[in-house]
Amino acid sequence: MSSGNDGKNGGGKSGGDTSGSGGGKKVPGSSARKPVGRYGDALHQRVKTAKGRTASSNRWLSRQLNDPYVRKAKADGYRSRAAYKLVELDEKFSLVRRARHIIDLGIAPGGWAQLIRRINPKAAVVGIDLLPVDPIEGVTIFEMDFMADAAPDTLIEALGAQPDLVLSDMAANTVGHKQTDHLRTMGLVEAAAHFAVEHLAEGGAFVAKVLAGGTDNELLALLKQHFKSVKHAKPPASRKGSSEWYVIAQGRKPRVAAPASASDTDDV
Ligand SMILES: C[S@@+](CC[C@H](N)C(=O)[O-])C[C@H]1O[C@@H](n2cnc3c(N)ncnc32)[C@H](O)[C@@H]1O
């Protein structure tokens, strides 16, 4: 069911996280804003048409080749350009460096987890994804559906403590039908939010990718009820054309003890 790795054999084939840096060291990518856009058209690469390549895969390839974040991720040793979204969210909201127990939902291919290890190598990190992920030193990874009944307990048990940061970058595989895609991804966000509300330590934070239209009213009400601050942000690394945003809920409120039931209080 779950194929976790205990992080003892780190260093995946895509470079893994070997920095182990922390403290005052500069985090690769923390200056991600600056290079973006500087290259202008000078470095724009044209994609040669190839037999058998569809127009849409040509567009994808062209976008990848000309995306400064993709180039930067390669240079900095991150497995995904997504790492810079977390860099930027962390710069703005101070999420990762404060946390000690972190859960990364939708961890593959591992850019966020690599970044976490670089910023905060002492934090315990547990991640989950439907897809296999090359090992990352110090990170426990489960290849498993987060929506499976056993997933929440599996994650908490592996973390060995209440998380103080729950991250969700999960996105459902798109089927091309806008409304269906939206609903599927928002279903994941909702499940992640309920998980965070249930398990986060007091003061903890929850970050999740949401789609345009933001967080629906019910979800927003849930987050506002349980967190001191709820904000939305679109980090510069998030593609302008994409409908993704992030919801950042900080300061998990203290849990209120359930009122004693009548049978508890009726004793004379
Ligand atoms: C945008 S990627 C995450 C990128 C990641 N944050 C990084 O930095 O490399 C979204 C991930 O969510 C995962 N995902 C989607 N639905 C899931 C589910 N039900 N359970 C676990 N992971 C899921 C996908 O497999 C995909 O790898």
The ligand as a Tripos MOL2 file, in Angstrom:
@<TRIPOS>MOLECULE
LIG
   27    29     1     0     0
SMALL
NO_CHARGES

@<TRIPOS>ATOM
      1 C1          2.1450   20.3760   -8.8530 C.3       1 LIG1
      2 S1          2.6060   18.7680   -8.3430 S.3       1 LIG1
      3 C2          3.4590   19.0920   -6.8380 C.3       1 LIG1
      4 C3          4.8260   19.6910   -7.0340 C.3       1 LIG1
      5 C4          5.6380   19.6660   -5.7630 C.3       1 LIG1
      6 N1          5.1350   20.6200   -4.7820 N.3       1 LIG1
      7 C5          7.0840   19.9680   -6.0190 C.2       1 LIG1
      8 O1          7.5780   20.9630   -5.4840 O.co2     1 LIG1
      9 O2          7.7480   19.2120   -6.7150 O.co2     1 LIG1
     10 C6          1.0800   18.1340   -7.7630 C.3       1 LIG1
     11 C7          1.1510   16.7230   -7.2530 C.3       1 LIG1
     12 O3         -0.0670   16.3850   -6.5950 O.3       1 LIG1
     13 C8         -0.1790   14.9810   -6.6900 C.3       1 LIG1
     14 N2         -1.5180   14.5160   -6.3310 N.ar      1 LIG1
     15 C9         -2.6810   14.7570   -6.9910 C.ar      1 LIG1
     16 N3         -3.6910   14.1010   -6.3790 N.ar      1 LIG1
     17 C10        -3.1650   13.4430   -5.3220 C.ar      1 LIG1
     18 C11        -3.7150   12.5830   -4.3180 C.ar      1 LIG1
     19 N4         -5.0140   12.2670   -4.2960 N.pl3     1 LIG1
     20 N5         -2.8850   12.0720   -3.3840 N.ar      1 LIG1
     21 C12        -1.5630   12.3560   -3.4120 C.ar      1 LIG1
     22 N6         -0.9900   13.1790   -4.3340 N.ar      1 LIG1
     23 C13        -1.7770   13.6990   -5.2780 C.ar      1 LIG1
     24 C14         0.1790   14.7160   -8.1400 C.3       1 LIG1
     25 O4          0.5130   13.3540   -8.3480 O.3       1 LIG1
     26 C15         1.3340   15.6830   -8.3540 C.3       1 LIG1
     27 O5          2.5560   15.0430   -8.2210 O.3       1 LIG1
@<TRIPOS>BOND
     1     1     2 1
     2     2     3 1
     3     2    10 1
     4     3     4 1
     5     4     5 1
     6     5     6 1
     7     5     7 1
     8     7     8 2
     9     7     9 1
    10    10    11 1
    11    11    12 1
    12    11    26 1
    13    12    13 1
    14    13    14 1
    15    13    24 1
    16    14    15 ar
    17    14    23 ar
    18    15    16 ar
    19    16    17 ar
    20    17    18 ar
    21    17    23 ar
    22    18    19 1
    23    18    20 ar
    24    20    21 ar
    25    21    22 ar
    26    22    23 ar
    27    24    25 1
    28    24    26 1
    29    26    27 1
@<TRIPOS>SUBSTRUCTURE
     1 LIG1         1 GROUP 0 **** ****
